[in-house]
């Protein structure tokens, strides 16, 4: 039995790697992980490891009633895919559009699934 694309993605994150798929037929990154490429219908997608560098495309701040506010960002990765996450660090220096960031894997303390988060590479 083959491992699902999501399981492969999570396995890489658990090892500290941000993985993405690549469609050689379209010559472009595919994200989020999937079985079939969206443009070509290809099923032979390659797994690649991102360098983790990207640029913040959009930012919003969520203000929940019972907890501290937190940011949600869309990051355009240098390899050509976009993902949603958050930028961690000093709340006095919030992320901004155009900010360069670097991904790292965050392992959930409660044993939940790992997920990518970002650190700023420059002051906001």
KOLDOSE-870165 format. One line per 8 residues: number of its first residue (from 1); their letters; for each residue x, y, z of N, C-alpha, C. Coordinates in steps of 0.1 Angstrom, whole numbers. Layout:
# KOLDOSE-870165
NUM) a) X:Y:Z:X:Y:Z:X:Y:Z; ... .
//
This chain:
# KOLDOSE-870165
1) xxxxxxxx) 8:-12:0:0:0:0:9:12:0; 5:22:-8:13:35:-9:9:44:2; 18:52:7:16:63:17:8:74:10; -2:80:16:-9:91:10:0:103:9; -3:112:0:5:125:-1:5:132:12; -6:133:19:-6:140:32:3:134:42; 3:121:43:12:113:52:26:116:48; 30:116:35:43:119:31:47:133:35 .
9) xxxxxxxx) 39:142:33:41:156:37:44:157:52; 35:151:60:37:152:75:49:144:79; 53:134:73:65:126:76:78:135:74; 78:143:63:88:152:60:89:163:71; 77:169:74:77:179:85:82:174:98; 79:161:101:84:155:114:99:154:114; 105:154:102:119:153:100:125:167:99; 117:178:100:122:191:99:123:196:85 .
17) xxxxxxxx) 116:190:75:117:194:61:103:199:56; 103:209:49:91:214:42:91:208:28; 83:198:26:82:191:13:71:196:4; 72:195:-9:62:199:-18:63:190:-30; 52:189:-38:53:181:-50:56:189:-62; 61:183:-72:65:190:-85:59:182:-96; 53:189:-105:47:182:-117:57:185:-129; 64:174:-133:74:176:-143:68:179:-157 .
25) xxxxxxxx) 56:175:-159:49:178:-172:46:193:-173; 41:199:-162:38:213:-162:50:222:-158; 60:215:-153:72:222:-148:69:232:-137; 61:228:-127:57:237:-117:54:230:-104; 55:237:-93:53:232:-79:38:229:-78; 35:219:-70:21:215:-67:19:215:-52; 10:223:-46:7:224:-32:-7:229:-30; -14:223:-21:-11:213:-11:-9:199:-17 .
33) xxxxxxxx) -4:190:-9:-1:176:-15:-14:170:-20; -13:163:-31:-24:157:-38:-20:145:-46; -30:137:-51:-27:125:-58:-26:129:-73; -33:139:-78:-33:142:-92:-30:157:-94; -21:160:-103:-17:174:-106:-29:182:-111; -31:194:-107:-43:202:-111:-43:206:-125; -32:209:-131:-32:214:-145:-31:203:-156; -24:192:-153:-21:182:-163:-28:169:-160 .
41) xxxxxxxx) -33:167:-148:-38:154:-145:-28:143:-142; -15:147:-142:-4:138:-140:-5:131:-126; -2:119:-125:-2:112:-113:12:108:-108; 22:111:-116:36:108:-112:42:121:-108; 39:126:-96:44:138:-91:57:135:-83; 67:144:-84:79:142:-76:78:150:-63; 85:144:-53:86:151:-40:99:159:-40; 99:171:-36:110:180:-35:110:186:-21 .
49) xxxxxxxx) 122:190:-16:123:197:-3:126:212:-6; 118:220:0:119:234:-1:131:239:7; 137:250:2:147:256:10:141:264:22; 128:265:22:121:272:33:120:287:32; 125:293:21:125:307:20:113:312:12; 106:323:17:95:328:10:92:343:14; 82:348:8:78:362:10:63:363:14; 61:371:24:47:372:29:39:379:18 .
57) xxxxxxxx) 28:373:14:19:378:4:7:385:10; 2:381:21:-10:387:28:-9:384:43; -14:393:51:-14:392:65:-28:396:71; -32:388:81:-44:393:88:-41:389:103; -48:396:112:-46:393:126:-60:388:131; -60:377:138:-72:371:144:-72:375:159; -84:380:164:-85:384:178:-95:376:185; -92:364:189:-101:355:196:-105:361:210 .
65) xxxxxxxx) -117:358:215:-121:364:228:-113:359:239; -109:346:239:-103:340:251:-88:338:250; -82:344:240:-67:342:239:-61:354:232; -48:354:232:-41:365:226:-43:365:211; -42:377:205:-43:378:190:-31:370:184; -34:365:172:-23:359:164:-25:362:149; -14:361:142:-14:364:128:-16:352:119; -22:354:108:-23:344:98:-17:350:85 .
73) xxxxxxxx) -8:343:78:-2:348:66:-3:338:55; -3:344:43:-1:336:31:14:339:26; 21:328:24:35:330:20:37:324:7; 43:332:-2:48:327:-15:62:322:-14; 63:308:-15:76:302:-14:84:304:-27; 97:305:-25:106:307:-37:105:296:-47; 100:284:-44:99:273:-53:86:274:-62; 77:284:-58:66:286:-67:52:281:-61 .
81) xxxxxxxx) 51:279:-48:38:276:-43:35:285:-31; 23:285:-27:18:294:-16:12:286:-5; 15:290:7:9:282:18:4:292:29; -5:288:37:-10:295:48:-4:291:61; 0:300:70:6:297:82:6:309:91; 16:310:100:18:322:108:33:325:109; 36:338:113:49:342:115:51:343:130; 60:336:136:62:336:151:73:346:154 .
89) xxxxxxxx) 74:350:167:84:359:171:78:370:179; 85:381:179:81:393:187:68:399:183; 58:399:191:45:405:187:46:420:185; 56:426:190:58:440:188:63:443:173; 67:433:167:72:434:153:63:424:144; 51:428:141:42:419:133:47:417:119; 43:406:113:47:404:99:40:415:90; 46:417:78:41:427:69:42:421:55 .
97) xxxxxxxx) 34:426:46:35:421:32:48:425:26; 54:415:19:68:417:14:79:413:23; 76:409:35:86:405:44:92:391:40; 105:389:41:111:377:38:111:368:51; 107:355:49:106:346:60:112:333:57; 115:325:67:120:312:66:112:302:74; 108:291:67:99:281:74:107:272:83; 100:267:93:105:256:101:93:248:106 .
105) xxxxxxxx) 96:235:109:86:226:113:83:228:128; 70:229:131:65:230:145:59:217:148; 64:211:158:58:198:163:48:201:174; 36:197:172:26:200:182:29:194:195; 29:201:206:32:196:219:23:185:224; 10:185:219:1:175:224:1:163:215; 11:161:207:12:150:198:4:151:185; -1:162:183:-9:165:170:1:165:158 .
113) xxxxxxxx) -5:167:147:3:168:134:12:179:134; 24:177:128:34:189:127:29:198:116; 33:211:117:29:221:107:40:231:105; 40:237:94:51:247:92:47:261:98; 57:267:104:55:281:108:67:289:103; 67:302:104:77:310:98:84:319:108; 96:322:106:104:332:113:108:343:103; 107:356:108:111:367:100:126:367:97 .
121) xxxx) 130:370:85:144:372:82:149:386:83; 140:395:85:143:409:86:134:416:96; 137:427:101:129:434:111:117:440:103; 105:439:109:93:444:103:93:459:103 .
//
